Amino acid sequence: MSVDFWSIFALYLALGSVVGVMAGLLGIGGGLLVVPALLWLLPQAGIDATIAMQMALGTSLATIIFTSSSSAWNHLRLGNVEVGLIKSLAPGVILGGFIGSYLTELIPAHYLPKVFGVIVLLLALQMLLALKFTATRIMPSPLKVATSGGVIGIVSSLAGIGGGSLTVPYLSFHGVEMRKAIGSSSLCGTLIAIAGMIGFVIHGVNVENLPPMSLGYVYLPALCGISFTSILTTRVGAKLASHLPTPTLKKIFAVFLVFIGSKMFLG
């Protein structure tokens, strides 16, 4: 391994540390940070710029499997997951996650950052305005829930995120208690990430210019570095949340996302 490899791997570790703290502190999905960071880091590692966005999305979803599954397990133990609701959402989010990875193959590579930018800007707007959804209607039929899950899965996979920013408001809007909305969302995020990652692996496995140590569009060194430190530092963020003004920090982070989203959209 070259010195450059280990230097960049150290940056993956640092990125994972930040992602873990922010996830624990603000309850955000790591993909909002991981994707733009990897889009800059991966070309530094010698990865062809024409596949850097797909690699960033696939690798981001792979890291989310670890963070979301850990969160989902804790929520399951606490009884914060509506199992019946997950059964209705699961087919949609799984299919949507896979479809989203397929769409990245159909969308021209130079448009993918713009798609990500638009999604991030919309999520930042929701966070910045502190939009809250109160229960205004009952949960629709299982078919409609599955369809909604499909939309959430597609958008999440296209942005390389776990989808909590979409799932929690949707569930809350339909009368699910916030504690259970968050717990159920974490399990949905795991399902989206698994389906999306499998899609990125399948669609990227035969690409000619893949770098060494990659599995389709998942770059294993980045996956290992980010996942290792993010799992460790999530606890730090959770502890800080009880001492810092989280709503204010969330709005500051939303402003940062506006900058990132705008930059990605404008190229």
Secondary structure as UniProt FT lines:
FT   HELIX           3..26
FT   HELIX           31..44
FT   TURN            45..46
FT   TURN            49..51
FT   HELIX           52..78
FT   HELIX           83..106
FT   HELIX           109..111
FT   HELIX           112..128
FT   TURN            129..130
FT   HELIX           142..159
FT   HELIX           164..173
FT   TURN            174..175
FT   HELIX           178..204
FT   TURN            205..206
FT   TURN            208..209
FT   STRAND          214..215
FT   TURN            216..217
FT   STRAND          218..219
FT   HELIX           220..240
FT   TURN            241..243
FT   HELIX           246..266
//
